[in-house]
Amino acid sequence: MDRTYNFNPGPAALPLEVLEQGRDSFIEFAGQGMSLMEMSHRSKPVEGMIAETERLLLELIGLGDAGYRVLFMSGGASAQFALLAMNLLEAGKAGRYVLSGSFSEKAYEEALTVGAAEVLASGKETGWARLPNLEAALTGLTEENTAYVHVTTNNTIEGSQFKTFPDTGGIPLIGDMTSDMLSREIDWKRFALFYAGAQKNLGPAGVTAVVIREDLLAASAKAKVPAIFRYATYASNNSLYNTPPVHSIYMMKLMLEWTKRQGGVAAMEARSAEKAALLYEAIDGSGGFYGGIVEKPDRSAMNATWRLPDESLEKAFVQEAQAEGFAGLAGHRSVGGIRASIYNGVPVEACRALAAFMHDFRKRRG
């Protein structure tokens, strides 16, 4: 079977090896004579599978013995925009939001429906082309007036990515890592909580991983919200308070095992750098035919974005690319242009092929 070069932003590319493993266990799982999707989530095989998925994720990011838990939840990152505020906002304190793109703005707007939320810093005035300065933004914050600081670590739509993260002291730092979790090594312990919809680097859509420090679970237990919305509920029930998206969690487990076999997060980071370099070199070496949307220091290694001289050329680029076996290259409807999402499941060969297509298209159309 000829595989399409899949640059979709999410749901995104999964390694063929992982898909084949999922297929082979689709009908029968763990010698139980039935599919995993048919089994009780209270059964020992399912409980064990979910516990192993949590263990694997914490192992890959080096937090296995650091006082963190993994919660498997539904609703994607969009649900976390609300749940975060519902669980952690306290009277007399505000959630502080760093606005660096469309999704960070949505997170802030959702928090406003729950309680006090304020913009700590914003890159909107640059059209999201430049990231705000995190270190400078923290000046004057105290534990007494700040419930948490929220940052979207990678901006899927715009194509920007924070490279470093500040020490926020006693103020919990929260990260929406939906589009770059497991793509690079960072100081994970700087974050009190981070979350990711699985459909980028972790697996298929349907499950969200929330990695939370145990002291925040204690705060969540006191939140005056329904039990189904409390982080503490999921932790005390090992993500089995209600029926979880079992098969999506299983596919995440397979993806985590694949990541470990590749060499872990360090290997993913090196591979991401190689893939991103191929595309950015094609952009920067085009003599202005391709123009990057984000300023160079802030470019993402997960979502490369660029423009062509006019919209008609952009449409032609997408159409011709699709005819050549490239999928998912149209930019988000809110910004236009071209976007190549190069998550962990996208092989280097796909980026090499796309760079070659870019060179050829420029020669023919430039």
C-alpha positions as CSV (number, residue, x, y, z in Angstrom):
1,M,0.0,0.0,0.0
2,D,1.3,3.5,-0.9
3,R,1.1,5.7,2.1
4,T,0.1,9.3,1.7
5,Y,2.6,11.9,3.1
6,N,0.3,13.0,5.9
7,F,0.9,16.6,7.2
8,N,-2.5,17.0,8.8
9,P,-2.6,19.1,12.0
10,G,-4.7,16.7,14.0
11,P,-5.9,14.0,13.9
12,A,-2.4,13.5,12.6
13,A,0.0,10.9,11.2
14,L,0.6,7.7,13.2
15,P,3.5,5.3,12.5
16,L,2.5,2.4,10.3
17,E,4.0,0.1,12.9
18,V,1.6,1.4,15.5
19,L,-1.4,1.2,13.2
20,E,-0.6,-2.4,12.4
21,Q,-0.4,-3.3,16.1
22,G,-3.7,-1.7,16.7
23,R,-5.3,-3.5,13.8
24,D,-3.9,-6.9,15.0
25,S,-5.5,-6.5,18.4
26,F,-8.7,-4.9,17.2
27,I,-10.8,-8.2,17.2
28,E,-9.2,-9.9,20.2
29,F,-7.3,-8.5,23.1
30,A,-5.0,-10.2,25.7
31,G,-6.4,-13.7,25.2
32,Q,-9.9,-12.6,26.4
33,G,-11.8,-13.8,23.3
34,M,-13.2,-10.3,22.7
35,S,-12.1,-6.9,21.5
36,L,-10.8,-4.3,23.9
37,M,-13.7,-2.1,22.9
38,E,-16.1,-4.8,24.2
39,M,-14.4,-5.4,27.5
40,S,-15.5,-3.9,30.9
41,H,-13.4,-1.0,31.9
42,R,-13.5,-2.5,35.4
43,S,-11.8,-5.7,34.1
44,K,-8.2,-6.5,35.2
45,P,-6.8,-6.4,31.6
46,V,-8.2,-2.9,31.0
47,E,-7.2,-1.6,34.5
48,G,-3.7,-2.9,33.9
49,M,-3.5,-1.4,30.4
50,I,-4.4,2.0,31.7
51,A,-2.0,1.8,34.6
52,E,0.8,0.8,32.2
53,T,0.0,3.7,29.9
54,E,0.3,6.1,32.8
55,R,3.6,4.5,33.9
56,L,5.0,4.7,30.3
57,L,4.2,8.4,29.9
58,L,5.8,9.4,33.2
59,E,8.8,7.3,32.4
60,L,9.3,8.9,29.0
61,I,9.3,12.4,30.5
62,G,11.3,11.5,33.6
63,L,8.6,12.1,36.2
64,G,8.1,8.6,37.3
65,D,9.0,9.3,40.9
66,A,8.5,13.0,41.0
67,G,5.0,13.2,42.6
68,Y,3.0,13.5,39.4
69,R,-0.1,11.6,38.2
70,V,-1.5,11.1,34.7
71,L,-5.2,11.5,34.2
72,F,-6.9,10.2,31.0
73,M,-9.9,12.5,30.2
74,S,-12.2,13.4,27.4
75,G,-13.1,16.6,25.6
76,G,-9.6,17.5,24.2
77,A,-7.6,20.5,25.2
78,S,-10.8,22.6,24.8
79,A,-12.4,20.9,27.8
80,Q,-9.2,21.6,29.8
81,F,-9.5,25.3,29.1
82,A,-12.6,25.3,31.4
83,L,-11.7,22.5,33.8
84,L,-8.4,24.1,34.7
85,A,-10.1,27.3,35.8
86,M,-12.9,25.3,37.6
87,N,-10.4,23.3,39.6
88,L,-7.7,25.8,40.4
89,L,-9.1,29.3,40.5
90,E,-9.4,30.6,44.0
91,A,-11.2,33.6,45.5
92,G,-9.0,36.6,45.5
93,K,-6.6,35.2,42.9
94,A,-6.5,35.4,39.1
95,G,-5.4,33.0,36.4
96,R,-2.7,34.7,34.3
97,Y,-2.7,33.9,30.6
98,V,0.1,34.3,28.1
99,L,-1.5,34.9,24.7
100,S,0.6,33.5,21.9
101,G,-2.0,32.3,19.4
102,S,-5.6,31.4,18.8
103,F,-5.8,28.5,21.2
104,S,-4.2,30.4,24.1
105,E,-6.7,33.1,23.5
106,K,-9.6,30.5,23.7
107,A,-8.2,29.2,27.0
108,Y,-8.2,32.7,28.4
109,E,-11.7,33.4,27.2
110,E,-13.0,30.2,28.7
111,A,-11.4,31.0,32.1
112,L,-13.3,34.3,32.1
113,T,-16.6,32.4,32.2
114,V,-15.4,30.7,35.4
115,G,-13.7,33.4,37.4
116,A,-10.9,36.0,37.5
117,A,-8.6,35.7,34.5
118,E,-6.1,38.3,33.2
119,V,-3.8,38.6,30.2
120,L,-0.2,38.5,31.4
121,A,1.4,39.1,28.0
122,S,0.2,39.0,24.4
123,G,1.7,38.6,20.9
124,K,-1.5,39.5,19.2
125,E,-0.4,43.0,18.2
126,T,2.2,41.4,15.9
127,G,-0.4,39.1,14.3
128,W,1.1,36.3,16.3
129,A,4.4,36.5,14.4
130,R,6.4,37.0,17.6
131,L,6.1,35.4,21.0
132,P,5.8,37.5,24.1
133,N,8.7,37.6,26.6
134,L,7.8,35.2,29.4
135,E,10.5,36.3,31.9
136,A,9.4,39.9,31.6
137,A,5.8,39.1,32.0
138,L,6.3,37.5,35.4
139,T,7.4,40.7,37.0
140,G,5.2,41.7,40.0
141,L,3.3,38.4,40.3
142,T,2.9,36.9,43.7
143,E,1.4,33.7,45.1
144,E,-1.1,35.9,46.9
145,N,-2.6,37.3,43.7
146,T,-2.0,34.6,41.1
147,A,-3.7,31.2,41.0
148,Y,-1.5,30.0,38.1
149,V,0.2,31.1,34.9
150,H,-1.0,29.4,31.7
151,V,1.1,29.1,28.5
152,T,0.5,27.3,25.3
153,T,3.9,25.8,24.6
154,N,3.4,25.4,20.8
155,N,0.9,27.2,18.6
156,T,-0.5,24.8,16.1
157,I,-2.2,27.3,13.8
158,E,0.3,30.1,13.7
159,G,3.5,27.9,13.8
160,S,5.4,29.3,16.8
161,Q,6.9,27.6,19.8
162,F,8.4,28.6,23.1
163,K,11.9,27.3,23.5
164,T,12.5,27.9,27.2
165,F,10.2,28.3,30.3
166,P,10.7,30.4,33.4
167,D,10.9,29.4,37.0
168,T,7.6,30.6,38.4
169,G,8.5,29.8,42.0
170,G,5.5,29.0,44.1
171,I,3.0,30.0,41.4
172,P,1.9,26.9,39.4
173,L,3.0,27.0,35.8
174,I,0.4,25.3,33.5
175,G,1.1,24.2,30.0
176,D,-1.1,23.4,27.0
177,M,1.3,21.0,25.3
178,T,-1.2,19.5,22.9
179,S,0.9,19.9,19.8
180,D,4.4,19.3,21.2
181,M,4.3,16.9,24.1
182,L,7.0,14.3,23.7
183,S,8.6,16.2,20.8
184,R,11.5,17.6,22.8
185,E,13.2,17.5,26.2
186,I,12.3,20.3,28.6
187,D,12.4,20.8,32.4
188,W,9.0,19.2,33.0
189,K,9.3,19.8,36.7
190,R,8.8,23.5,36.1
191,F,5.2,22.7,35.3
192,A,2.6,22.0,38.0
193,L,0.2,20.7,35.3
194,F,0.3,20.2,31.6
195,Y,-2.1,18.6,29.2
196,A,-2.3,17.4,25.7
197,G,-5.0,16.2,23.4
198,A,-3.6,12.9,22.0
199,Q,-4.2,13.5,18.3
200,K,-0.8,15.1,17.6
201,N,2.1,13.1,19.1
202,L,0.4,10.7,21.6
203,G,-2.1,8.8,19.5
204,P,-5.6,9.1,18.0
205,A,-8.2,11.6,18.9
206,G,-10.6,10.8,21.8
207,V,-8.4,11.0,24.9
208,T,-6.5,13.8,26.6
209,A,-3.6,13.3,28.9
210,V,-3.4,15.6,32.0
211,V,-0.1,15.4,33.9
212,I,-0.6,16.9,37.3
213,R,1.5,17.5,40.4
214,E,0.0,15.9,43.5
215,D,-0.3,19.1,45.5
216,L,-2.7,20.4,42.8
217,L,-4.8,17.3,43.3
218,A,-5.4,18.3,46.9
219,A,-6.5,21.8,45.7
220,S,-8.8,20.2,43.2
221,A,-10.4,18.0,45.8
222,K,-11.7,21.2,47.5
223,A,-13.1,22.7,44.3
224,K,-16.9,23.4,44.4
225,V,-17.6,21.7,41.1
226,P,-19.3,18.4,40.2
227,A,-17.2,15.4,40.9
228,I,-17.0,14.5,37.2
229,F,-15.2,17.8,36.6
230,R,-12.6,17.5,39.4
231,Y,-9.1,16.3,38.7
232,A,-9.0,14.7,42.2
233,T,-11.9,12.4,41.1
234,Y,-9.9,11.1,38.2
235,A,-6.8,10.6,40.2
236,S,-8.5,8.7,43.1
237,N,-10.3,6.5,40.6
238,N,-7.2,5.9,38.3
239,S,-9.1,7.5,35.4
240,L,-11.9,5.0,35.8
241,Y,-14.6,7.1,37.6
242,N,-16.7,6.8,34.4
243,T,-16.1,4.8,31.2
244,P,-13.0,6.2,29.6
245,P,-12.1,6.1,25.9
246,V,-10.5,2.7,26.3
247,H,-9.3,2.1,22.8
248,S,-7.8,5.5,22.4
249,I,-5.9,5.0,25.6
250,Y,-4.6,1.7,24.3
251,M,-3.5,3.3,21.0
252,M,-1.7,5.9,23.1
253,K,0.1,3.0,25.0
254,L,1.2,1.6,21.6
255,M,2.4,5.1,20.6
256,L,4.4,5.5,23.8
257,E,6.0,2.1,23.4
258,W,6.9,3.1,19.8
259,T,8.4,6.4,21.1
260,K,10.5,4.4,23.6
261,R,11.8,2.0,20.9
262,Q,12.9,5.0,18.8
263,G,15.1,6.2,21.6
264,G,12.7,8.3,23.6
265,V,12.1,12.0,23.7
266,A,15.7,12.9,23.0
267,A,15.5,10.9,19.7
268,M,12.2,12.6,18.8
269,E,13.7,16.0,19.4
270,A,16.7,15.3,17.1
271,R,14.3,13.9,14.4
272,S,12.0,16.9,14.7
273,A,15.0,19.3,14.3
274,E,16.0,17.4,11.1
275,K,12.5,17.5,9.7
276,A,12.0,21.2,10.5
277,A,15.4,22.1,9.0
278,L,14.4,20.6,5.7
279,L,11.3,22.7,5.4
280,Y,12.7,26.0,6.7
281,E,15.8,25.7,4.5
282,A,13.4,25.3,1.5
283,I,11.5,28.5,2.7
284,D,14.6,30.6,3.5
285,G,16.4,29.5,0.3
286,S,13.5,30.4,-2.0
287,G,14.6,34.0,-2.6
288,G,11.4,35.3,-1.1
289,F,9.0,33.0,-3.1
290,Y,8.1,31.4,0.2
291,G,7.8,33.6,3.2
292,G,7.7,32.3,6.8
293,I,4.8,33.6,8.9
294,V,6.6,33.5,12.2
295,E,9.9,35.3,13.0
296,K,12.8,32.9,12.9
297,P,13.7,32.7,16.6
298,D,10.1,31.7,17.4
299,R,9.5,29.1,14.7
300,S,7.9,25.8,15.7
301,A,9.6,22.5,15.1
302,M,6.1,20.9,14.9
303,N,4.1,23.2,12.6
304,A,5.9,25.0,9.8
305,T,3.9,27.8,8.3
306,W,4.6,29.9,5.2
307,R,3.0,32.1,2.5
308,L,3.4,32.3,-1.2
309,P,3.2,35.6,-3.3
310,D,-0.6,35.4,-3.7
311,E,-3.6,33.2,-2.8
312,S,-3.9,31.8,-6.2
313,L,-0.4,30.3,-6.0
314,E,-1.2,29.0,-2.5
315,K,-4.3,27.2,-3.9
316,A,-2.3,25.8,-6.8
317,F,0.4,24.6,-4.3
318,V,-2.1,22.7,-2.2
319,Q,-3.8,21.2,-5.3
320,E,-0.6,20.1,-7.0
321,A,0.8,18.8,-3.7
322,Q,-2.3,16.7,-3.1
323,A,-2.0,15.2,-6.6
324,E,1.5,14.2,-5.7
325,G,0.5,12.4,-2.5
326,F,0.8,15.2,0.1
327,A,-2.2,15.7,2.5
328,G,-3.1,18.4,5.0
329,L,-1.0,21.3,3.7
330,A,-3.6,24.1,3.6
331,G,-3.2,26.6,6.3
332,H,-5.8,27.1,9.0
333,R,-8.9,28.9,7.7
334,S,-8.2,31.8,10.1
335,V,-4.7,32.6,8.8
336,G,-4.5,31.0,5.3
337,G,-1.2,30.2,3.8
338,I,0.5,26.8,3.9
339,R,1.1,24.6,7.0
340,A,3.0,21.4,7.4
341,S,2.5,19.6,10.7
342,I,5.5,17.4,11.3
343,Y,4.6,15.6,14.5
344,N,6.5,12.5,15.8
345,G,4.6,10.1,13.5
346,V,5.7,12.0,10.4
347,P,8.8,10.3,9.0
348,V,11.9,12.3,7.8
349,E,11.3,11.0,4.3
350,A,8.0,12.8,4.1
351,C,9.7,16.1,4.9
352,R,12.5,15.4,2.4
353,A,9.9,14.7,-0.3
354,L,7.9,17.9,0.6
355,A,11.1,20.0,0.4
356,A,11.8,18.6,-3.0
357,F,8.3,19.4,-4.1
358,M,8.7,22.9,-2.8
359,H,11.9,23.4,-4.8
360,D,10.2,22.1,-7.9
361,F,7.1,24.2,-7.5
362,R,9.2,27.3,-7.1
363,K,11.2,26.6,-10.2
364,R,8.0,26.1,-12.2
365,R,5.9,28.9,-10.8
366,G,8.4,31.4,-9.4
